[in-house]
Amino acid sequence: MPPRIRPRDCTIPRLALRSLRIPRRTLIAAPNPDDGPLLTRRSDRALPPLPSSRKIWLKTLPVFISIITVSALAIFNYQKASSSIVNATLYALRTSETGKRELGEEIYFRDKFPWIWGEMNQLHGRIDVSFGVKGTRGKGMMKFKSIRRTRMGYFETQEWSLEMEDGRKLQLLDEGRADPFKNSALQAEQSAQNVPRRGFKSISTPRPNRFNRGQNLPLLESTTAAALERKRFTTPLRSGALGTKKGMTAMYEPETGRRFPCTVVQMDRVQVVAHKTRQRNGYFAVQVGSGWKHPSNVTRPLLGHYAESQVSPKRHLVEFKVQDESGLLGVGETIGASWFQEGQYIDARANSRGMGFAGGMKRHGFHGQPASHGVSLTHRSMGSAGQSQGGGSRVYPGKKMAGRMGGHQITTQNVKVVKVDDEKGLVVLRGSIPGPDGCLVKLSDAIKKPWPNVPENLLQAQPAADPVSATR
């Protein structure tokens, strides 16, 4: 094995390096212009002087600026030529008697690419444009000038003239007709004053939208007024009443002797507390209270509300919407059991009996899983709650699942009134109504049956001669 050579053994002494310096090569001067053709290019020859790029920019900058200026003017002119102002004035000239007489029936722009002179500043209310026109009989220059004096005002035409080639200047506004460029609102005022006018009419009827709140526009279908109009035929003519469910009993039909179940509802000191009007609240309603509550258990704002109506504090307070102002009862009037007639139909609303947490079979009527083969300990379970991929790997809102059952308002419609006892305040209804015994029941005329023929003496509630005594 050859001996290993160390790097320090191969080093060159510093004195030897100083003696091995590379001599510098001098640069040869660049050739002069009169030295003849340059046949070879040596690496040690200096480069000739290059011309400066400033002179090139000075030559091309005016061309660039002129191109940008012409392009900008062409774009602005195209915007003017395609604006509604120029098109409207050209259309007005075609319908003008003077324009037809001087230029002919067919009137167009004079040039293939029309140039619009003047200013068109609608933001600051200044319009002063002029452009060339031609017809079958001659050519001319039309000028239109209009200003807006106030920020929210209308444009007023100051000049609308036509200058012919022979130097004649015709005033088109001196034809004895109204200004065709006025706003539609001003045109409506002129038409109301039987002033002959000439304007523009759209060939397509504007469609209503949620922002068209103005004059001579159709009623929006998403407004409160439109909603009240749609609900007019399903809103009762008169107010409802409040009662307490006392329990169930049975009665017999006198004709057939059949026994049928009944529900007894008692009305306890039902009074009119306040009104809701269309002008102040947006709808008509009667605020009705029932029962009694100790003043110490009522908040001061609500005590002031009862004191203003001169009514004792109520245990329950409910609103009943009515169709119009004729269904509003006097504040303080008492509504008794005779408010309803025997044989009429009513709608009963009450909160259903709360049954706590219930499974899917009891709450929604699910059939459950098979009772024998293929199921282990999940016979009453709900099953799948959603897809894995196709449904987005989530549970859809409103999915029927196990949860709290009952305790929400339920309406039983078309319940027949069997008997009325005005002295005891009892109203006997045929069949069952929602809610446990002692719950609050809202009674109102049935909306799916004809309105009852109530006598005139029953249209008004019983006046309260003196405030109902606040006794238990």
RAKA-V945693 format. One record per residue. N is the residue number from 0. RES is the residue in three letters. SS is DSSP state (a for helix, b for strand, c for the rest). PHI is phi as a letter, one per 30 degrees, with the letter a starting at -180 (NA if undefined). D_LAST is the distance of its C-alpha to the last C-alpha in whole Angstrom. Layout:
n=N res=RES ss=SS phi=PHI d_last=D_LAST
n=N res=RES ss=SS phi=PHI d_last=D_LAST
//
This chain:
n=0 res=MET ss=c phi=NA d_last=124
n=1 res=PRO ss=c phi=d d_last=125
n=2 res=PRO ss=c phi=d d_last=124
n=3 res=ARG ss=c phi=d d_last=121
n=4 res=ILE ss=c phi=c d_last=121
n=5 res=ARG ss=c phi=d d_last=119
n=6 res=PRO ss=a phi=d d_last=117
n=7 res=ARG ss=a phi=d d_last=119
n=8 res=ASP ss=a phi=d d_last=122
n=9 res=CYS ss=a phi=c d_last=122
n=10 res=THR ss=c phi=d d_last=121
n=11 res=ILE ss=c phi=c d_last=124
n=12 res=PRO ss=c phi=d d_last=125
n=13 res=ARG ss=a phi=d d_last=123
n=14 res=LEU ss=a phi=d d_last=127
n=15 res=ALA ss=a phi=d d_last=128
n=16 res=LEU ss=a phi=d d_last=125
n=17 res=ARG ss=a phi=d d_last=126
n=18 res=SER ss=a phi=d d_last=129
n=19 res=LEU ss=c phi=c d_last=127
n=20 res=ARG ss=c phi=d d_last=125
n=21 res=ILE ss=c phi=d d_last=125
n=22 res=PRO ss=c phi=d d_last=127
n=23 res=ARG ss=c phi=d d_last=125
n=24 res=ARG ss=c phi=c d_last=126
n=25 res=THR ss=c phi=d d_last=126
n=26 res=LEU ss=c phi=d d_last=124
n=27 res=ILE ss=b phi=d d_last=127
n=28 res=ALA ss=c phi=d d_last=126
n=29 res=ALA ss=c phi=d d_last=125
n=30 res=PRO ss=c phi=d d_last=127
n=31 res=ASN ss=c phi=d d_last=128
n=32 res=PRO ss=c phi=d d_last=128
n=33 res=ASP ss=c phi=c d_last=131
n=34 res=ASP ss=c phi=d d_last=132
n=35 res=GLY ss=c phi=j d_last=132
n=36 res=PRO ss=c phi=d d_last=130
n=37 res=LEU ss=c phi=c d_last=128
n=38 res=LEU ss=c phi=d d_last=129
n=39 res=THR ss=c phi=b d_last=127
n=40 res=ARG ss=c phi=c d_last=124
n=41 res=ARG ss=c phi=c d_last=124
n=42 res=SER ss=c phi=d d_last=121
n=43 res=ASP ss=c phi=c d_last=123
n=44 res=ARG ss=b phi=c d_last=123
n=45 res=ALA ss=c phi=d d_last=121
n=46 res=LEU ss=c phi=d d_last=118
n=47 res=PRO ss=c phi=d d_last=119
n=48 res=PRO ss=c phi=d d_last=117
n=49 res=LEU ss=c phi=c d_last=114
n=50 res=PRO ss=c phi=d d_last=113
n=51 res=SER ss=c phi=d d_last=110
n=52 res=SER ss=c phi=d d_last=107
n=53 res=ARG ss=a phi=d d_last=106
n=54 res=LYS ss=a phi=d d_last=108
n=55 res=ILE ss=a phi=d d_last=107
n=56 res=TRP ss=a phi=d d_last=103
n=57 res=LEU ss=a phi=d d_last=105
n=58 res=LYS ss=a phi=d d_last=106
n=59 res=THR ss=a phi=c d_last=103
n=60 res=LEU ss=a phi=d d_last=101
n=61 res=PRO ss=a phi=d d_last=101
n=62 res=VAL ss=a phi=d d_last=101
n=63 res=PHE ss=a phi=d d_last=98
n=64 res=ILE ss=a phi=d d_last=96
n=65 res=SER ss=a phi=d d_last=98
n=66 res=ILE ss=a phi=d d_last=96
n=67 res=ILE ss=a phi=d d_last=93
n=68 res=THR ss=a phi=d d_last=93
n=69 res=VAL ss=a phi=d d_last=94
n=70 res=SER ss=a phi=d d_last=91
n=71 res=ALA ss=a phi=d d_last=89
n=72 res=LEU ss=a phi=d d_last=90
n=73 res=ALA ss=a phi=d d_last=90
n=74 res=ILE ss=a phi=d d_last=87
n=75 res=PHE ss=a phi=d d_last=85
n=76 res=ASN ss=a phi=d d_last=87
n=77 res=TYR ss=a phi=d d_last=86
n=78 res=GLN ss=a phi=d d_last=82
n=79 res=LYS ss=a phi=d d_last=83
n=80 res=ALA ss=a phi=d d_last=85
n=81 res=SER ss=c phi=c d_last=82
n=82 res=SER ss=c phi=d d_last=80
n=83 res=SER ss=a phi=d d_last=78
n=84 res=ILE ss=a phi=d d_last=79
n=85 res=VAL ss=a phi=d d_last=83
n=86 res=ASN ss=a phi=d d_last=82
n=87 res=ALA ss=a phi=d d_last=80
n=88 res=THR ss=a phi=d d_last=83
n=89 res=LEU ss=a phi=d d_last=85
n=90 res=TYR ss=a phi=d d_last=83
n=91 res=ALA ss=a phi=d d_last=83
n=92 res=LEU ss=a phi=d d_last=87
n=93 res=ARG ss=a phi=d d_last=87
n=94 res=THR ss=c phi=c d_last=85
n=95 res=SER ss=c phi=d d_last=87
n=96 res=GLU ss=a phi=d d_last=90
n=97 res=THR ss=a phi=d d_last=92
n=98 res=GLY ss=a phi=d d_last=92
n=99 res=LYS ss=a phi=d d_last=93
n=100 res=ARG ss=a phi=d d_last=96
n=101 res=GLU ss=a phi=c d_last=97
n=102 res=LEU ss=a phi=c d_last=96
n=103 res=GLY ss=c phi=j d_last=96
n=104 res=GLU ss=c phi=d d_last=93
n=105 res=GLU ss=c phi=c d_last=93
n=106 res=ILE ss=c phi=b d_last=92
n=107 res=TYR ss=b phi=b d_last=92
n=108 res=PHE ss=b phi=d d_last=92
n=109 res=ARG ss=c phi=d d_last=96
n=110 res=ASP ss=c phi=c d_last=96
n=111 res=LYS ss=c phi=d d_last=96
n=112 res=PHE ss=c phi=c d_last=94
n=113 res=PRO ss=c phi=d d_last=92
n=114 res=TRP ss=c phi=c d_last=92
n=115 res=ILE ss=c phi=c d_last=89
n=116 res=TRP ss=b phi=c d_last=90
n=117 res=GLY ss=b phi=j d_last=88
n=118 res=GLU ss=b phi=c d_last=84
n=119 res=MET ss=b phi=b d_last=81
n=120 res=ASN ss=b phi=b d_last=78
n=121 res=GLN ss=c phi=d d_last=75
n=122 res=LEU ss=c phi=d d_last=73
n=123 res=HIS ss=c phi=c d_last=74
n=124 res=GLY ss=c phi=i d_last=75
n=125 res=ARG ss=b phi=b d_last=78
n=126 res=ILE ss=b phi=b d_last=80
n=127 res=ASP ss=b phi=b d_last=84
n=128 res=VAL ss=b phi=b d_last=86
n=129 res=SER ss=b phi=a d_last=89
n=130 res=PHE ss=b phi=a d_last=91
n=131 res=GLY ss=b phi=d d_last=94
n=132 res=VAL ss=b phi=b d_last=94
n=133 res=LYS ss=b phi=b d_last=96
n=134 res=GLY ss=c phi=b d_last=96
n=135 res=THR ss=c phi=d d_last=99
n=136 res=ARG ss=c phi=c d_last=101
n=137 res=GLY ss=c phi=a d_last=100
n=138 res=LYS ss=b phi=b d_last=99
n=139 res=GLY ss=b phi=a d_last=97
n=140 res=MET ss=b phi=b d_last=94
n=141 res=MET ss=b phi=c d_last=91
n=142 res=LYS ss=b phi=b d_last=89
n=143 res=PHE ss=b phi=b d_last=85
n=144 res=LYS ss=b phi=b d_last=83
n=145 res=SER ss=b phi=b d_last=79
n=146 res=ILE ss=b phi=b d_last=77
n=147 res=ARG ss=b phi=c d_last=74
n=148 res=ARG ss=c phi=d d_last=73
n=149 res=THR ss=c phi=c d_last=69
n=150 res=ARG ss=c phi=d d_last=68
n=151 res=MET ss=c phi=c d_last=65
n=152 res=GLY ss=c phi=d d_last=67
n=153 res=TYR ss=c phi=c d_last=70
n=154 res=PHE ss=b phi=d d_last=73
n=155 res=GLU ss=b phi=c d_last=76
n=156 res=THR ss=b phi=d d_last=79
n=157 res=GLN ss=b phi=c d_last=82
n=158 res=GLU ss=b phi=a d_last=85
n=159 res=TRP ss=b phi=b d_last=86
n=160 res=SER ss=b phi=b d_last=90
n=161 res=LEU ss=b phi=b d_last=92
n=162 res=GLU ss=b phi=c d_last=96
n=163 res=MET ss=b phi=d d_last=99
n=164 res=GLU ss=c phi=d d_last=102
n=165 res=ASP ss=c phi=d d_last=104
n=166 res=GLY ss=c phi=j d_last=102
n=167 res=ARG ss=c phi=d d_last=100
n=168 res=LYS ss=b phi=c d_last=96
n=169 res=LEU ss=b phi=c d_last=94
n=170 res=GLN ss=b phi=d d_last=90
n=171 res=LEU ss=a phi=d d_last=88
n=172 res=LEU ss=a phi=d d_last=85
n=173 res=ASP ss=a phi=c d_last=87
n=174 res=GLU ss=c phi=c d_last=87
n=175 res=GLY ss=c phi=i d_last=85
n=176 res=ARG ss=c phi=c d_last=82
n=177 res=ALA ss=c phi=d d_last=78
n=178 res=ASP ss=c phi=d d_last=78
n=179 res=PRO ss=c phi=d d_last=78
n=180 res=PHE ss=c phi=c d_last=76
n=181 res=LYS ss=c phi=d d_last=73
n=182 res=ASN ss=c phi=d d_last=70
n=183 res=SER ss=a phi=d d_last=68
n=184 res=ALA ss=a phi=d d_last=65
n=185 res=LEU ss=a phi=d d_last=68
n=186 res=GLN ss=a phi=d d_last=70
n=187 res=ALA ss=a phi=d d_last=67
n=188 res=GLU ss=a phi=d d_last=67
n=189 res=GLN ss=a phi=d d_last=70
n=190 res=SER ss=a phi=d d_last=70
n=191 res=ALA ss=a phi=d d_last=67
n=192 res=GLN ss=c phi=c d_last=70
n=193 res=ASN ss=c phi=h d_last=72
n=194 res=VAL ss=c phi=c d_last=75
n=195 res=PRO ss=c phi=d d_last=77
n=196 res=ARG ss=c phi=b d_last=76
n=197 res=ARG ss=c phi=b d_last=78
n=198 res=GLY ss=c phi=b d_last=76
n=199 res=PHE ss=c phi=c d_last=75
n=200 res=LYS ss=c phi=b d_last=73
n=201 res=SER ss=c phi=d d_last=72
n=202 res=ILE ss=c phi=d d_last=73
n=203 res=SER ss=c phi=c d_last=70
n=204 res=THR ss=c phi=d d_last=66
n=205 res=PRO ss=c phi=d d_last=64
n=206 res=ARG ss=c phi=d d_last=62
n=207 res=PRO ss=c phi=d d_last=58
n=208 res=ASN ss=c phi=b d_last=57
n=209 res=ARG ss=c phi=d d_last=54
n=210 res=PHE ss=c phi=c d_last=55
n=211 res=ASN ss=c phi=d d_last=57
n=212 res=ARG ss=c phi=c d_last=54
n=213 res=GLY ss=c phi=a d_last=57
n=214 res=GLN ss=c phi=d d_last=58
n=215 res=ASN ss=c phi=h d_last=59
n=216 res=LEU ss=c phi=b d_last=58
n=217 res=PRO ss=c phi=d d_last=56
n=218 res=LEU ss=c phi=d d_last=52
n=219 res=LEU ss=c phi=d d_last=51
n=220 res=GLU ss=c phi=d d_last=50
n=221 res=SER ss=c phi=c d_last=48
n=222 res=THR ss=c phi=c d_last=46
n=223 res=THR ss=a phi=d d_last=42
n=224 res=ALA ss=a phi=d d_last=44
n=225 res=ALA ss=a phi=d d_last=45
n=226 res=ALA ss=a phi=d d_last=43
n=227 res=LEU ss=a phi=d d_last=40
n=228 res=GLU ss=a phi=d d_last=43
n=229 res=ARG ss=a phi=d d_last=44
n=230 res=LYS ss=c phi=c d_last=40
n=231 res=ARG ss=a phi=d d_last=40
n=232 res=PHE ss=a phi=d d_last=40
n=233 res=THR ss=a phi=c d_last=38
n=234 res=THR ss=c phi=c d_last=35
n=235 res=PRO ss=c phi=d d_last=33
n=236 res=LEU ss=c phi=d d_last=33
n=237 res=ARG ss=c phi=b d_last=30
n=238 res=SER ss=c phi=d d_last=26
n=239 res=GLY ss=c phi=c d_last=24
n=240 res=ALA ss=b phi=b d_last=21
n=241 res=LEU ss=b phi=c d_last=18
n=242 res=GLY ss=b phi=b d_last=17
n=243 res=THR ss=b phi=c d_last=16
n=244 res=LYS ss=b phi=d d_last=18
n=245 res=LYS ss=b phi=c d_last=18
n=246 res=GLY ss=b phi=k d_last=21
n=247 res=MET ss=b phi=b d_last=25
n=248 res=THR ss=b phi=b d_last=26
n=249 res=ALA ss=b phi=b d_last=30
n=250 res=MET ss=b phi=b d_last=31
n=251 res=TYR ss=b phi=b d_last=35
n=252 res=GLU ss=c phi=d d_last=37
n=253 res=PRO ss=c phi=d d_last=38
n=254 res=GLU ss=c phi=d d_last=42
n=255 res=THR ss=c phi=c d_last=43
n=256 res=GLY ss=c phi=i d_last=40
n=257 res=ARG ss=c phi=d d_last=39
n=258 res=ARG ss=b phi=c d_last=36
n=259 res=PHE ss=b phi=b d_last=34
n=260 res=PRO ss=b phi=d d_last=31
n=261 res=CYS ss=b phi=b d_last=28
n=262 res=THR ss=b phi=c d_last=25
n=263 res=VAL ss=b phi=c d_last=21
n=264 res=VAL ss=b phi=b d_last=19
n=265 res=GLN ss=b phi=c d_last=16
n=266 res=MET ss=c phi=c d_last=15
n=267 res=ASP ss=c phi=c d_last=11
n=268 res=ARG ss=c phi=h d_last=11
n=269 res=VAL ss=c phi=d d_last=15
n=270 res=GLN ss=b phi=b d_last=16
n=271 res=VAL ss=b phi=d d_last=20
n=272 res=VAL ss=b phi=c d_last=19
n=273 res=ALA ss=b phi=a d_last=23
n=274 res=HIS ss=b phi=c d_last=27
n=275 res=LYS ss=b phi=b d_last=29
n=276 res=THR ss=c phi=c d_last=33
n=277 res=ARG ss=a phi=d d_last=36
n=278 res=GLN ss=a phi=d d_last=38
n=279 res=ARG ss=a phi=c d_last=35
n=280 res=ASN ss=a phi=c d_last=34
n=281 res=GLY ss=c phi=j d_last=37
n=282 res=TYR ss=c phi=a d_last=35
n=283 res=PHE ss=c phi=c d_last=32
n=284 res=ALA ss=b phi=a d_last=29
n=285 res=VAL ss=b phi=c d_last=25
n=286 res=GLN ss=b phi=c d_last=22
n=287 res=VAL ss=b phi=c d_last=19
n=288 res=GLY ss=b phi=b d_last=16
n=289 res=SER ss=b phi=b d_last=13
n=290 res=GLY ss=c phi=i d_last=9
n=291 res=TRP ss=c phi=b d_last=7
n=292 res=LYS ss=c phi=b d_last=9
n=293 res=HIS ss=c phi=d d_last=9
n=294 res=PRO ss=a phi=e d_last=12
n=295 res=SER ss=a phi=d d_last=14
n=296 res=ASN ss=a phi=c d_last=14
n=297 res=VAL ss=c phi=c d_last=15
n=298 res=THR ss=c phi=d d_last=19
n=299 res=ARG ss=a phi=d d_last=21
n=300 res=PRO ss=a phi=e d_last=23
n=301 res=LEU ss=a phi=d d_last=20
n=302 res=LEU ss=a phi=d d_last=18
n=303 res=GLY ss=a phi=d d_last=21
n=304 res=HIS ss=a phi=d d_last=21
n=305 res=TYR ss=a phi=d d_last=18
n=306 res=ALA ss=a phi=d d_last=19
n=307 res=GLU ss=a phi=d d_last=22
n=308 res=SER ss=a phi=d d_last=21
n=309 res=GLN ss=c phi=h d_last=18
n=310 res=VAL ss=c phi=b d_last=15
n=311 res=SER ss=c phi=d d_last=12
n=312 res=PRO ss=c phi=e d_last=12
n=313 res=LYS ss=c phi=c d_last=12
n=314 res=ARG ss=c phi=d d_last=12
n=315 res=HIS ss=b phi=b d_last=15
n=316 res=LEU ss=b phi=b d_last=18
n=317 res=VAL ss=b phi=b d_last=21
n=318 res=GLU ss=b phi=c d_last=24
n=319 res=PHE ss=b phi=b d_last=26
n=320 res=LYS ss=b phi=d d_last=30
n=321 res=VAL ss=c phi=b d_last=31
n=322 res=GLN ss=c phi=d d_last=35
n=323 res=ASP ss=c phi=b d_last=36
n=324 res=GLU ss=a phi=d d_last=34
n=325 res=SER ss=a phi=d d_last=34
n=326 res=GLY ss=a phi=d d_last=31
n=327 res=LEU ss=c phi=d d_last=29
n=328 res=LEU ss=c phi=d d_last=26
n=329 res=GLY ss=c phi=d d_last=25
n=330 res=VAL ss=c phi=d d_last=23
n=331 res=GLY ss=c phi=j d_last=19
n=332 res=GLU ss=c phi=d d_last=20
n=333 res=THR ss=b phi=c d_last=18
n=334 res=ILE ss=c phi=c d_last=19
n=335 res=GLY ss=c phi=c d_last=18
n=336 res=ALA ss=a phi=d d_last=20
n=337 res=SER ss=a phi=d d_last=23
n=338 res=TRP ss=a phi=d d_last=24
n=339 res=PHE ss=c phi=c d_last=26
n=340 res=GLN ss=c phi=c d_last=29
n=341 res=GLU ss=c phi=d d_last=30
n=342 res=GLY ss=c phi=j d_last=33
n=343 res=GLN ss=c phi=d d_last=32
n=344 res=TYR ss=b phi=c d_last=32
n=345 res=ILE ss=b phi=b d_last=29
n=346 res=ASP ss=b phi=c d_last=29
n=347 res=ALA ss=b phi=c d_last=26
n=348 res=ARG ss=b phi=b d_last=26
n=349 res=ALA ss=b phi=a d_last=24
n=350 res=ASN ss=b phi=d d_last=25
n=351 res=SER ss=c phi=d d_last=27
n=352 res=ARG ss=c phi=d d_last=26
n=353 res=GLY ss=c phi=d d_last=28
n=354 res=MET ss=c phi=c d_last=31
n=355 res=GLY ss=b phi=i d_last=32
n=356 res=PHE ss=b phi=d d_last=36
n=357 res=ALA ss=b phi=b d_last=38
n=358 res=GLY ss=c phi=d d_last=42
n=359 res=GLY ss=a phi=d d_last=44
n=360 res=MET ss=a phi=d d_last=44
n=361 res=LYS ss=a phi=d d_last=41
n=362 res=ARG ss=a phi=d d_last=39
n=363 res=HIS ss=a phi=c d_last=42
n=364 res=GLY ss=c phi=i d_last=44
n=365 res=PHE ss=c phi=d d_last=47
n=366 res=HIS ss=c phi=d d_last=50
n=367 res=GLY ss=c phi=i d_last=51
n=368 res=GLN ss=c phi=d d_last=54
n=369 res=PRO ss=c phi=e d_last=57
n=370 res=ALA ss=c phi=d d_last=56
n=371 res=SER ss=c phi=b d_last=60
n=372 res=HIS ss=c phi=d d_last=63
n=373 res=GLY ss=c phi=i d_last=63
n=374 res=VAL ss=c phi=b d_last=59
n=375 res=SER ss=c phi=b d_last=58
n=376 res=LEU ss=c phi=i d_last=55
n=377 res=THR ss=c phi=b d_last=53
n=378 res=HIS ss=c phi=d d_last=53
n=379 res=ARG ss=c phi=c d_last=49
n=380 res=SER ss=c phi=d d_last=50
n=381 res=MET ss=c phi=d d_last=49
n=382 res=GLY ss=c phi=j d_last=53
n=383 res=SER ss=c phi=d d_last=54
n=384 res=ALA ss=c phi=c d_last=52
n=385 res=GLY ss=c phi=l d_last=55
n=386 res=GLN ss=c phi=d d_last=58
n=387 res=SER ss=c phi=d d_last=61
n=388 res=GLN ss=c phi=b d_last=63
n=389 res=GLY ss=c phi=d d_last=62
n=390 res=GLY ss=c phi=c d_last=59
n=391 res=GLY ss=c phi=i d_last=59
n=392 res=SER ss=c phi=h d_last=58
n=393 res=ARG ss=c phi=a d_last=55
n=394 res=VAL ss=c phi=c d_last=51
n=395 res=TYR ss=c phi=d d_last=50
n=396 res=PRO ss=c phi=d d_last=47
n=397 res=GLY ss=c phi=i d_last=45
n=398 res=LYS ss=c phi=d d_last=46
n=399 res=LYS ss=c phi=d d_last=45
n=400 res=MET ss=c phi=b d_last=44
n=401 res=ALA ss=c phi=d d_last=42
n=402 res=GLY ss=b phi=l d_last=39
n=403 res=ARG ss=b phi=d d_last=35
n=404 res=MET ss=b phi=c d_last=34
n=405 res=GLY ss=c phi=i d_last=31
n=406 res=GLY ss=c phi=i d_last=28
n=407 res=HIS ss=c phi=b d_last=29
n=408 res=GLN ss=b phi=d d_last=28
n=409 res=ILE ss=b phi=b d_last=30
n=410 res=THR ss=b phi=c d_last=30
n=411 res=THR ss=b phi=c d_last=31
n=412 res=GLN ss=b phi=c d_last=33
n=413 res=ASN ss=b phi=h d_last=34
n=414 res=VAL ss=b phi=c d_last=31
n=415 res=LYS ss=b phi=d d_last=31
n=416 res=VAL ss=b phi=d d_last=29
n=417 res=VAL ss=b phi=c d_last=29
n=418 res=LYS ss=b phi=b d_last=27
n=419 res=VAL ss=b phi=b d_last=24
n=420 res=ASP ss=b phi=b d_last=22
n=421 res=ASP ss=c phi=d d_last=20
n=422 res=GLU ss=c phi=d d_last=18
n=423 res=LYS ss=c phi=c d_last=16
n=424 res=GLY ss=c phi=i d_last=16
n=425 res=LEU ss=b phi=c d_last=19
n=426 res=VAL ss=b phi=b d_last=22
n=427 res=VAL ss=b phi=c d_last=24
n=428 res=LEU ss=b phi=c d_last=27
n=429 res=ARG ss=b phi=d d_last=30
n=430 res=GLY ss=c phi=i d_last=31
n=431 res=SER ss=c phi=c d_last=29
n=432 res=ILE ss=c phi=b d_last=27
n=433 res=PRO ss=c phi=d d_last=27
n=434 res=GLY ss=c phi=j d_last=24
n=435 res=PRO ss=c phi=d d_last=22
n=436 res=ASP ss=c phi=d d_last=20
n=437 res=GLY ss=c phi=j d_last=16
n=438 res=CYS ss=c phi=d d_last=18
n=439 res=LEU ss=b phi=d d_last=18
n=440 res=VAL ss=b phi=b d_last=20
n=441 res=LYS ss=b phi=c d_last=22
n=442 res=LEU ss=b phi=c d_last=24
n=443 res=SER ss=b phi=b d_last=27
n=444 res=ASP ss=b phi=d d_last=30
n=445 res=ALA ss=c phi=d d_last=33
n=446 res=ILE ss=c phi=d d_last=35
n=447 res=LYS ss=c phi=c d_last=38
n=448 res=LYS ss=c phi=b d_last=38
n=449 res=PRO ss=c phi=e d_last=39
n=450 res=TRP ss=c phi=d d_last=36
n=451 res=PRO ss=c phi=d d_last=34
n=452 res=ASN ss=c phi=d d_last=36
n=453 res=VAL ss=c phi=d d_last=33
n=454 res=PRO ss=c phi=d d_last=33
n=455 res=GLU ss=a phi=d d_last=33
n=456 res=ASN ss=a phi=d d_last=30
n=457 res=LEU ss=a phi=c d_last=28
n=458 res=LEU ss=a phi=d d_last=29
n=459 res=GLN ss=c phi=c d_last=27
n=460 res=ALA ss=c phi=d d_last=23
n=461 res=GLN ss=b phi=d d_last=22
n=462 res=PRO ss=c phi=d d_last=22
n=463 res=ALA ss=c phi=d d_last=18
n=464 res=ALA ss=c phi=d d_last=20
n=465 res=ASP ss=c phi=b d_last=17
n=466 res=PRO ss=c phi=e d_last=15
n=467 res=VAL ss=c phi=d d_last=11
n=468 res=SER ss=c phi=d d_last=9
n=469 res=ALA ss=c phi=d d_last=7
n=470 res=THR ss=c phi=b d_last=4
n=471 res=ARG ss=c phi=d d_last=0
//
